[in-house]
Amino acid sequence: MVKLVHVLEDGSQRIVRLLGPGAAIGLELLDGANGYHHTAIAVNQVDLCKLPVATVKLLETQFPVLCKHVREQLQTQLDLADEWIVALGTGSAKQRAAQLILVMEKHFSDDTGAFLLMSREDMAAMTGIAAETISRTIAEFKRKDILSKTRDNLYLCNTEKLEAVIQQE
């Protein structure tokens, strides 16, 4: 998992997207941007293949099908960003936390359904909620068996109960 972070003028950070397996980072450079829009930070171990912009542009002329796939990847990431803006930017703190957990489970779970639970600070930066509020909400979810730890920092969630939280508030 990689988080894309936007640093605000006051020095605070806002996580604008999470990227998982197969995602492409830095595609904005293909449209002529002078730099990256966000800072990419690995949340856990990642394997990375770095391609210089010049190489990608050369590949575009020689392998248009590959480049079409890259453009589709960009559109998928933009669609997900739009989805997350709505899901994580509205509702009560409890609803936002529930939405974020559902996003992590849907997009970042392993073959057992377990997913990495991000730090409370990262979760706060994604939802615009204070880290203390996120921490209390996660503790409540654990007490109510909505969220359960499997190993290390991997968790399973009860999606039905999370969806009920989202509908209740």
Backbone as JSON Lines, residues from 0, in Angstrom:
{"i":0,"aa":"M","n":[0.84,-1.17,0.0],"ca":[0.0,0.0,0.0],"c":[0.89,1.23,0.0]}
{"i":1,"aa":"V","n":[0.53,2.22,-0.81],"ca":[1.24,3.49,-0.88],"c":[0.23,4.59,-0.64]}
{"i":2,"aa":"K","n":[0.58,5.55,0.21],"ca":[-0.3,6.69,0.42],"c":[0.26,7.89,-0.33]}
{"i":3,"aa":"L","n":[-0.63,8.64,-0.96],"ca":[-0.26,9.88,-1.62],"c":[-0.66,11.02,-0.7]}
{"i":4,"aa":"V","n":[0.34,11.81,-0.31],"ca":[0.16,12.83,0.71],"c":[0.28,14.22,0.09]}
{"i":5,"aa":"H","n":[-0.65,15.1,0.47],"ca":[-0.59,16.51,0.08],"c":[-0.25,17.29,1.35]}
{"i":6,"aa":"V","n":[0.83,18.07,1.31],"ca":[1.23,18.86,2.46],"c":[0.62,20.25,2.32]}
{"i":7,"aa":"L","n":[-0.14,20.65,3.33],"ca":[-0.8,21.95,3.32],"c":[0.17,23.05,3.74]}
{"i":8,"aa":"E","n":[-0.21,24.29,3.5],"ca":[0.67,25.42,3.81],"c":[1.07,25.47,5.27]}
{"i":9,"aa":"D","n":[0.2,25.03,6.17],"ca":[0.51,25.06,7.61],"c":[1.37,23.88,8.05]}
{"i":10,"aa":"G","n":[1.76,23.03,7.09],"ca":[2.61,21.88,7.39],"c":[1.85,20.61,7.69]}
{"i":11,"aa":"S","n":[0.54,20.72,7.87],"ca":[-0.24,19.51,8.12],"c":[-0.37,18.71,6.82]}
{"i":12,"aa":"Q","n":[-0.69,17.45,6.97],"ca":[-0.76,16.57,5.8],"c":[-2.16,16.03,5.62]}
{"i":13,"aa":"R","n":[-2.52,15.82,4.38],"ca":[-3.8,15.2,4.05],"c":[-3.51,14.08,3.07]}
{"i":14,"aa":"I","n":[-3.94,12.88,3.38],"ca":[-3.77,11.75,2.47],"c":[-4.9,11.84,1.46]}
{"i":15,"aa":"V","n":[-4.53,11.95,0.19],"ca":[-5.54,12.13,-0.85],"c":[-5.91,10.83,-1.55]}
{"i":16,"aa":"R","n":[-5.03,9.84,-1.51],"ca":[-5.34,8.55,-2.14],"c":[-4.48,7.46,-1.53]}
{"i":17,"aa":"L","n":[-4.99,6.24,-1.64],"ca":[-4.22,5.04,-1.32],"c":[-4.1,4.24,-2.6]}
{"i":18,"aa":"L","n":[-2.93,3.69,-2.83],"ca":[-2.71,2.88,-4.03],"c":[-2.29,1.48,-3.6]}
{"i":19,"aa":"G","n":[-2.8,0.51,-4.34],"ca":[-2.5,-0.88,-4.02],"c":[-1.77,-1.57,-5.15]}
{"i":20,"aa":"P","n":[-1.77,-2.88,-5.13],"ca":[-1.05,-3.67,-6.13],"c":[-1.46,-3.29,-7.56]}
{"i":21,"aa":"G","n":[-0.47,-3.13,-8.42],"ca":[-0.72,-2.84,-9.83],"c":[-0.96,-1.37,-10.15]}
{"i":22,"aa":"A","n":[-1.0,-0.52,-9.13],"ca":[-1.27,0.9,-9.36],"c":[-0.05,1.59,-9.95]}
{"i":23,"aa":"A","n":[-0.31,2.66,-10.68],"ca":[0.76,3.47,-11.26],"c":[0.84,4.79,-10.5]}
{"i":24,"aa":"I","n":[2.05,5.22,-10.2],"ca":[2.28,6.45,-9.45],"c":[3.01,7.43,-10.37]}
{"i":25,"aa":"G","n":[2.64,8.68,-10.31],"ca":[3.36,9.71,-11.05],"c":[2.89,9.9,-12.48]}
{"i":26,"aa":"L","n":[1.7,9.44,-12.79],"ca":[1.21,9.55,-14.17],"c":[1.0,10.99,-14.61]}
{"i":27,"aa":"E","n":[0.93,11.91,-13.65],"ca":[0.75,13.32,-14.01],"c":[1.92,13.85,-14.84]}
{"i":28,"aa":"L","n":[3.07,13.23,-14.71],"ca":[4.24,13.67,-15.48],"c":[4.05,13.42,-16.98]}
{"i":29,"aa":"L","n":[3.18,12.48,-17.33],"ca":[2.95,12.18,-18.75],"c":[2.19,13.29,-19.45]}
{"i":30,"aa":"D","n":[1.49,14.11,-18.69],"ca":[0.75,15.24,-19.27],"c":[1.54,16.53,-19.22]}
{"i":31,"aa":"G","n":[2.83,16.44,-18.96],"ca":[3.7,17.62,-19.0],"c":[3.85,18.35,-17.69]}
{"i":32,"aa":"A","n":[3.37,17.8,-16.59],"ca":[3.54,18.46,-15.29],"c":[5.03,18.56,-14.97]}
{"i":33,"aa":"N","n":[5.41,19.65,-14.3],"ca":[6.82,19.88,-13.95],"c":[7.26,19.08,-12.73]}
{"i":34,"aa":"G","n":[6.32,18.58,-11.99],"ca":[6.65,17.82,-10.8],"c":[5.46,16.99,-10.37]}
{"i":35,"aa":"Y","n":[5.67,16.23,-9.33],"ca":[4.61,15.39,-8.8],"c":[3.63,16.24,-8.01]}
{"i":36,"aa":"H","n":[2.37,15.87,-8.04],"ca":[1.36,16.61,-7.3],"c":[1.35,16.25,-5.82]}
{"i":37,"aa":"H","n":[1.79,15.04,-5.5],"ca":[1.75,14.56,-4.12],"c":[3.02,13.78,-3.81]}
{"i":38,"aa":"T","n":[3.25,13.59,-2.52],"ca":[4.37,12.77,-2.08],"c":[3.87,11.34,-1.88]}
{"i":39,"aa":"A","n":[4.56,10.37,-2.47],"ca":[4.19,8.96,-2.34],"c":[5.01,8.35,-1.21]}
{"i":40,"aa":"I","n":[4.3,7.72,-0.25],"ca":[4.96,7.11,0.91],"c":[4.46,5.68,1.04]}
{"i":41,"aa":"A","n":[5.38,4.73,1.06],"ca":[5.0,3.32,1.23],"c":[4.51,3.11,2.65]}
{"i":42,"aa":"V","n":[3.35,2.47,2.79],"ca":[2.78,2.15,4.1],"c":[3.35,0.83,4.59]}
{"i":43,"aa":"N","n":[3.56,-0.08,3.66],"ca":[4.19,-1.36,3.98],"c":[5.17,-1.68,2.84]}
{"i":44,"aa":"Q","n":[5.74,-2.85,2.84],"ca":[6.72,-3.18,1.82],"c":[6.08,-3.2,0.43]}
{"i":45,"aa":"V","n":[6.75,-2.58,-0.54],"ca":[6.25,-2.55,-1.91],"c":[7.36,-2.95,-2.87]}
{"i":46,"aa":"D","n":[6.96,-3.49,-4.0],"ca":[7.88,-3.72,-5.11],"c":[7.57,-2.64,-6.13]}
{"i":47,"aa":"L","n":[8.61,-2.04,-6.67],"ca":[8.44,-0.89,-7.54],"c":[9.21,-1.06,-8.83]}
{"i":48,"aa":"C","n":[8.62,-0.66,-9.91],"ca":[9.29,-0.61,-11.21],"c":[9.25,0.84,-11.67]}
{"i":49,"aa":"K","n":[10.4,1.48,-11.79],"ca":[10.47,2.89,-12.15],"c":[10.79,3.03,-13.64]}
{"i":50,"aa":"L","n":[9.95,3.79,-14.32],"ca":[10.16,4.06,-15.75],"c":[10.32,5.56,-15.96]}
{"i":51,"aa":"P","n":[11.43,6.0,-16.57],"ca":[11.59,7.42,-16.88],"c":[10.51,7.88,-17.87]}
{"i":52,"aa":"V","n":[10.11,9.15,-17.76],"ca":[9.07,9.7,-18.64],"c":[9.48,9.54,-20.1]}
{"i":53,"aa":"A","n":[10.75,9.77,-20.42],"ca":[11.2,9.65,-21.81],"c":[10.98,8.23,-22.33]}
{"i":54,"aa":"T","n":[11.21,7.24,-21.48],"ca":[10.99,5.85,-21.89],"c":[9.52,5.59,-22.14]}
{"i":55,"aa":"V","n":[8.67,6.11,-21.28],"ca":[7.22,5.92,-21.45],"c":[6.75,6.57,-22.74]}
{"i":56,"aa":"K","n":[7.26,7.77,-23.02],"ca":[6.86,8.45,-24.26],"c":[7.34,7.69,-25.49]}
{"i":57,"aa":"L","n":[8.53,7.1,-25.41],"ca":[9.01,6.27,-26.5],"c":[8.14,5.03,-26.65]}
{"i":58,"aa":"L","n":[7.79,4.42,-25.54],"ca":[6.91,3.24,-25.57],"c":[5.54,3.58,-26.16]}
{"i":59,"aa":"E","n":[5.1,4.81,-25.92],"ca":[3.79,5.22,-26.44],"c":[3.75,5.14,-27.97]}
{"i":60,"aa":"T","n":[4.84,5.48,-28.61],"ca":[4.87,5.4,-30.07],"c":[5.06,3.97,-30.57]}
{"i":61,"aa":"Q","n":[5.79,3.18,-29.79],"ca":[6.09,1.82,-30.23],"c":[5.07,0.78,-29.75]}
{"i":62,"aa":"F","n":[4.43,1.06,-28.62],"ca":[3.49,0.11,-28.03],"c":[2.22,0.83,-27.57]}
{"i":63,"aa":"P","n":[1.39,1.24,-28.51],"ca":[0.2,2.01,-28.13],"c":[-0.77,1.23,-27.24]}
{"i":64,"aa":"V","n":[-0.81,-0.09,-27.35],"ca":[-1.71,-0.88,-26.51],"c":[-1.29,-0.78,-25.04]}
{"i":65,"aa":"L","n":[0.01,-0.83,-24.79],"ca":[0.53,-0.69,-23.43],"c":[0.16,0.67,-22.87]}
{"i":66,"aa":"C","n":[0.32,1.69,-23.66],"ca":[0.01,3.05,-23.2],"c":[-1.48,3.24,-22.97]}
{"i":67,"aa":"K","n":[-2.28,2.55,-23.76],"ca":[-3.73,2.59,-23.53],"c":[-4.03,2.03,-22.15]}
{"i":68,"aa":"H","n":[-3.32,0.96,-21.77],"ca":[-3.5,0.37,-20.44],"c":[-3.11,1.38,-19.35]}
{"i":69,"aa":"V","n":[-2.03,2.11,-19.55],"ca":[-1.59,3.12,-18.59],"c":[-2.66,4.2,-18.43]}
{"i":70,"aa":"R","n":[-3.23,4.65,-19.54],"ca":[-4.29,5.66,-19.48],"c":[-5.52,5.13,-18.74]}
{"i":71,"aa":"E","n":[-5.85,3.86,-18.98],"ca":[-6.97,3.25,-18.27],"c":[-6.68,3.19,-16.77]}
{"i":72,"aa":"Q","n":[-5.45,2.9,-16.42],"ca":[-5.03,2.88,-15.02],"c":[-5.23,4.26,-14.39]}
{"i":73,"aa":"L","n":[-4.84,5.29,-15.1],"ca":[-5.02,6.65,-14.6],"c":[-6.5,6.95,-14.38]}
{"i":74,"aa":"Q","n":[-7.34,6.58,-15.33],"ca":[-8.77,6.84,-15.19],"c":[-9.35,6.07,-14.01]}
{"i":75,"aa":"T","n":[-8.91,4.85,-13.81],"ca":[-9.37,4.06,-12.67],"c":[-9.0,4.75,-11.36]}
{"i":76,"aa":"Q","n":[-7.78,5.24,-11.29],"ca":[-7.35,5.94,-10.08],"c":[-8.15,7.21,-9.85]}
{"i":77,"aa":"L","n":[-8.45,7.95,-10.91],"ca":[-9.26,9.15,-10.77],"c":[-10.68,8.82,-10.33]}
{"i":78,"aa":"D","n":[-11.24,7.74,-10.87],"ca":[-12.58,7.32,-10.47],"c":[-12.6,6.94,-8.99]}
{"i":79,"aa":"L","n":[-11.57,6.21,-8.54],"ca":[-11.48,5.84,-7.13],"c":[-11.33,7.07,-6.25]}
{"i":80,"aa":"A","n":[-10.53,8.03,-6.7],"ca":[-10.34,9.26,-5.93],"c":[-11.67,9.98,-5.76]}
{"i":81,"aa":"D","n":[-12.45,10.06,-6.82],"ca":[-13.77,10.69,-6.73],"c":[-14.66,9.95,-5.74]}
{"i":82,"aa":"E","n":[-14.64,8.62,-5.82],"ca":[-15.45,7.8,-4.91],"c":[-15.04,8.05,-3.47]}
{"i":83,"aa":"W","n":[-13.74,8.11,-3.22],"ca":[-13.25,8.28,-1.86],"c":[-13.53,9.67,-1.33]}
{"i":84,"aa":"I","n":[-13.46,10.68,-2.19],"ca":[-13.75,12.04,-1.75],"c":[-15.16,12.11,-1.17]}
{"i":85,"aa":"V","n":[-16.09,11.5,-1.86],"ca":[-17.48,11.49,-1.38],"c":[-17.6,10.65,-0.12]}
{"i":86,"aa":"A","n":[-17.06,9.44,-0.14],"ca":[-17.21,8.52,0.99],"c":[-16.52,9.0,2.25]}
{"i":87,"aa":"L","n":[-15.34,9.57,2.11],"ca":[-14.54,9.92,3.27],"c":[-14.67,11.38,3.68]}
{"i":88,"aa":"G","n":[-15.34,12.17,2.87],"ca":[-15.43,13.59,3.16],"c":[-16.78,14.03,3.69]}
{"i":89,"aa":"T","n":[-17.72,13.12,3.85],"ca":[-19.04,13.49,4.34],"c":[-19.48,12.55,5.45]}
{"i":90,"aa":"G","n":[-20.4,13.02,6.26],"ca":[-20.94,12.21,7.33],"c":[-20.24,12.46,8.65]}
{"i":91,"aa":"S","n":[-20.73,11.76,9.66],"ca":[-20.15,11.88,11.0],"c":[-18.78,11.21,11.03]}
{"i":92,"aa":"A","n":[-18.07,11.43,12.13],"ca":[-16.75,10.79,12.3],"c":[-16.87,9.28,12.23]}
{"i":93,"aa":"K","n":[-17.9,8.73,12.86],"ca":[-18.09,7.28,12.88],"c":[-18.37,6.77,11.46]}
{"i":94,"aa":"Q","n":[-19.17,7.51,10.7],"ca":[-19.47,7.11,9.32],"c":[-18.22,7.15,8.46]}
{"i":95,"aa":"R","n":[-17.44,8.2,8.61],"ca":[-16.2,8.32,7.82],"c":[-15.24,7.19,8.14]}
{"i":96,"aa":"A","n":[-15.09,6.87,9.43],"ca":[-14.2,5.79,9.83],"c":[-14.7,4.47,9.25]}
{"i":97,"aa":"A","n":[-16.0,4.25,9.3],"ca":[-16.58,3.02,8.74],"c":[-16.33,2.96,7.24]}
{"i":98,"aa":"Q","n":[-16.53,4.07,6.55],"ca":[-16.29,4.12,5.1],"c":[-14.83,3.8,4.79]}
{"i":99,"aa":"L","n":[-13.91,4.38,5.56],"ca":[-12.48,4.15,5.32],"c":[-12.13,2.68,5.52]}
{"i":100,"aa":"I","n":[-12.66,2.06,6.55],"ca":[-12.38,0.64,6.78],"c":[-12.92,-0.2,5.63]}
{"i":101,"aa":"L","n":[-14.1,0.14,5.14],"ca":[-14.65,-0.59,3.99],"c":[-13.77,-0.41,2.75]}
{"i":102,"aa":"V","n":[-13.24,0.79,2.55],"ca":[-12.33,1.04,1.42],"c":[-11.09,0.17,1.55]}
{"i":103,"aa":"M","n":[-10.51,0.13,2.75],"ca":[-9.29,-0.67,2.96],"c":[-9.58,-2.15,2.74]}
{"i":104,"aa":"E","n":[-10.72,-2.61,3.25],"ca":[-11.07,-4.02,3.08],"c":[-11.3,-4.36,1.61]}
{"i":105,"aa":"K","n":[-11.99,-3.48,0.9],"ca":[-12.32,-3.74,-0.51],"c":[-11.1,-3.72,-1.42]}
{"i":106,"aa":"H","n":[-10.21,-2.77,-1.2],"ca":[-9.11,-2.55,-2.14],"c":[-7.75,-3.09,-1.69]}
{"i":107,"aa":"F","n":[-7.61,-3.41,-0.41],"ca":[-6.28,-3.77,0.08],"c":[-6.24,-5.05,0.9]}
{"i":108,"aa":"S","n":[-7.29,-5.85,0.85],"ca":[-7.28,-7.09,1.64],"c":[-6.51,-8.19,0.9]}
{"i":109,"aa":"D","n":[-5.98,-9.11,1.69],"ca":[-5.28,-10.25,1.1],"c":[-6.3,-11.35,0.8]}
{"i":110,"aa":"D","n":[-5.8,-12.52,0.43],"ca":[-6.71,-13.6,0.04],"c":[-7.54,-14.15,1.2]}
{"i":111,"aa":"T","n":[-7.19,-13.8,2.44],"ca":[-8.0,-14.21,3.59],"c":[-9.02,-13.15,3.98]}
{"i":112,"aa":"G","n":[-8.96,-11.99,3.32],"ca":[-9.86,-10.88,3.65],"c":[-9.25,-9.92,4.66]}
{"i":113,"aa":"A","n":[-8.04,-10.22,5.15],"ca":[-7.38,-9.36,6.13],"c":[-6.72,-8.18,5.42]}
{"i":114,"aa":"F","n":[-6.7,-7.05,6.08],"ca":[-6.1,-5.84,5.52],"c":[-5.29,-5.13,6.6]}
{"i":115,"aa":"L","n":[-4.35,-4.33,6.14],"ca":[-3.51,-3.53,7.03],"c":[-4.33,-2.36,7.54]}
{"i":116,"aa":"L","n":[-4.38,-2.2,8.85],"ca":[-5.05,-1.05,9.44],"c":[-4.01,0.04,9.58]}
{"i":117,"aa":"M","n":[-4.22,1.12,8.92],"ca":[-3.26,2.22,8.92],"c":[-3.16,2.85,10.3]}
{"i":118,"aa":"S","n":[-2.13,3.66,10.5],"ca":[-1.99,4.36,11.78],"c":[-3.16,5.31,11.97]}
{"i":119,"aa":"R","n":[-3.44,5.63,13.21],"ca":[-4.55,6.55,13.5],"c":[-4.3,7.91,12.87]}
{"i":120,"aa":"E","n":[-3.04,8.32,12.83],"ca":[-2.7,9.61,12.22],"c":[-3.01,9.59,10.72]}
{"i":121,"aa":"D","n":[-2.67,8.48,10.06],"ca":[-2.97,8.37,8.63],"c":[-4.48,8.32,8.38]}
{"i":122,"aa":"M","n":[-5.18,7.6,9.24],"ca":[-6.64,7.53,9.08],"c":[-7.26,8.91,9.28]}
{"i":123,"aa":"A","n":[-6.74,9.65,10.24],"ca":[-7.23,11.01,10.48],"c":[-6.93,11.9,9.27]}
{"i":124,"aa":"A","n":[-5.76,11.73,8.69],"ca":[-5.38,12.54,7.53],"c":[-6.22,12.22,6.3]}
{"i":125,"aa":"M","n":[-6.76,11.02,6.24],"ca":[-7.62,10.66,5.1],"c":[-9.04,11.15,5.28]}
{"i":126,"aa":"T","n":[-9.51,11.2,6.5],"ca":[-10.91,11.51,6.75],"c":[-11.16,12.94,7.22]}
{"i":127,"aa":"G","n":[-10.11,13.65,7.59],"ca":[-10.29,15.0,8.11],"c":[-10.84,15.01,9.53]}
{"i":128,"aa":"I","n":[-10.58,13.95,10.26],"ca":[-11.05,13.81,11.64],"c":[-9.83,13.8,12.55]}
{"i":129,"aa":"A","n":[-9.98,14.28,13.77],"ca":[-8.88,14.27,14.73],"c":[-8.45,12.82,15.01]}
{"i":130,"aa":"A","n":[-7.14,12.63,15.19],"ca":[-6.61,11.29,15.46],"c":[-7.22,10.69,16.73]}
{"i":131,"aa":"E","n":[-7.5,11.52,17.73],"ca":[-8.11,11.03,18.97],"c":[-9.51,10.47,18.69]}
{"i":132,"aa":"T","n":[-10.26,11.15,17.83],"ca":[-11.61,10.7,17.49],"c":[-11.55,9.37,16.74]}
{"i":133,"aa":"I","n":[-10.62,9.28,15.79],"ca":[-10.44,8.02,15.05],"c":[-10.08,6.9,16.02]}
{"i":134,"aa":"S","n":[-9.18,7.19,16.94],"ca":[-8.73,6.18,17.9],"c":[-9.9,5.68,18.75]}
{"i":135,"aa":"R","n":[-10.74,6.6,19.24],"ca":[-11.91,6.2,20.03],"c":[-12.88,5.38,19.19]}
{"i":136,"aa":"T","n":[-13.06,5.78,17.93],"ca":[-14.0,5.08,17.05],"c":[-13.5,3.67,16.75]}
{"i":137,"aa":"I","n":[-12.22,3.51,16.47],"ca":[-11.64,2.19,16.21],"c":[-11.78,1.31,17.45]}
{"i":138,"aa":"A","n":[-11.51,1.88,18.62],"ca":[-11.67,1.11,19.87],"c":[-13.12,0.65,20.04]}
{"i":139,"aa":"E","n":[-14.06,1.52,19.72],"ca":[-15.47,1.14,19.81],"c":[-15.8,0.02,18.82]}
{"i":140,"aa":"F","n":[-15.28,0.13,17.59],"ca":[-15.51,-0.91,16.58],"c":[-14.95,-2.26,17.05]}
{"i":141,"aa":"K","n":[-13.83,-2.23,17.73],"ca":[-13.25,-3.47,18.25],"c":[-14.13,-4.05,19.36]}
{"i":142,"aa":"R","n":[-14.59,-3.19,20.27],"ca":[-15.45,-3.66,21.37],"c":[-16.74,-4.28,20.83]}
{"i":143,"aa":"K","n":[-17.26,-3.73,19.74],"ca":[-18.52,-4.2,19.18],"c":[-18.32,-5.31,18.14]}
{"i":144,"aa":"D","n":[-17.1,-5.85,18.06],"ca":[-16.77,-6.92,17.1],"c":[-17.05,-6.54,15.65]}
{"i":145,"aa":"I","n":[-16.89,-5.27,15.36],"ca":[-16.98,-4.8,13.98],"c":[-15.62,-4.96,13.31]}
{"i":146,"aa":"L","n":[-14.59,-4.88,14.12],"ca":[-13.21,-4.96,13.66],"c":[-12.47,-5.91,14.57]}
{"i":147,"aa":"S","n":[-11.73,-6.86,13.99],"ca":[-10.98,-7.81,14.82],"c":[-9.59,-8.03,14.25]}
{"i":148,"aa":"K","n":[-8.63,-8.07,15.15],"ca":[-7.23,-8.25,14.77],"c":[-6.95,-9.72,14.5]}
{"i":149,"aa":"T","n":[-6.24,-10.0,13.39],"ca":[-5.89,-11.39,13.08],"c":[-4.43,-11.66,13.41]}
{"i":150,"aa":"R","n":[-3.54,-10.83,12.93],"ca":[-2.12,-10.99,13.19],"c":[-1.42,-9.66,12.89]}
{"i":151,"aa":"D","n":[-0.28,-9.46,13.5],"ca":[0.47,-8.21,13.33],"c":[-0.5,-7.04,13.36]}
{"i":152,"aa":"N","n":[-0.54,-6.26,12.27],"ca":[-1.46,-5.13,12.19],"c":[-2.54,-5.41,11.13]}
{"i":153,"aa":"L","n":[-2.86,-6.69,10.95],"ca":[-3.88,-7.07,9.98],"c":[-5.21,-7.3,10.68]}
{"i":154,"aa":"Y","n":[-6.28,-6.84,10.03],"ca":[-7.6,-6.9,10.63],"c":[-8.62,-7.47,9.65]}
{"i":155,"aa":"L","n":[-9.69,-7.99,10.23],"ca":[-10.88,-8.39,9.48],"c":[-12.01,-7.48,9.96]}
{"i":156,"aa":"C","n":[-12.97,-7.23,9.07],"ca":[-14.08,-6.39,9.48],"c":[-15.4,-7.08,9.16]}
{"i":157,"aa":"N","n":[-16.41,-6.68,9.88],"ca":[-17.77,-7.15,9.63],"c":[-18.43,-6.09,8.75]}
{"i":158,"aa":"T","n":[-18.49,-6.36,7.45],"ca":[-18.98,-5.35,6.51],"c":[-20.45,-5.0,6.76]}
{"i":159,"aa":"E","n":[-21.23,-5.98,7.16],"ca":[-22.66,-5.7,7.42],"c":[-22.81,-4.7,8.57]}
{"i":160,"aa":"K","n":[-22.03,-4.89,9.63],"ca":[-22.11,-3.97,10.77],"c":[-21.59,-2.59,10.39]}
{"i":161,"aa":"L","n":[-20.52,-2.53,9.57],"ca":[-20.01,-1.23,9.13],"c":[-21.04,-0.5,8.28]}
{"i":162,"aa":"E","n":[-21.68,-1.24,7.37],"ca":[-22.71,-0.61,6.54],"c":[-23.88,-0.14,7.39]}
{"i":163,"aa":"A","n":[-24.19,-0.85,8.47],"ca":[-25.25,-0.41,9.38],"c":[-24.86,0.89,10.08]}
{"i":164,"aa":"V","n":[-23.58,1.0,10.47],"ca":[-23.1,2.23,11.08],"c":[-23.28,3.4,10.11]}
{"i":165,"aa":"I","n":[-22.94,3.17,8.86],"ca":[-23.05,4.23,7.84],"c":[-24.5,4.65,7.65]}
{"i":166,"aa":"Q","n":[-25.41,3.7,7.69],"ca":[-26.84,4.0,7.51],"c":[-27.49,4.62,8.73]}
{"i":167,"aa":"Q","n":[-27.0,4.3,9.94],"ca":[-27.63,4.76,11.19],"c":[-27.48,6.25,11.42]}
{"i":168,"aa":"E","n":[-26.33,6.74,11.26],"ca":[-26.01,8.12,11.68],"c":[-26.76,9.13,10.87]}
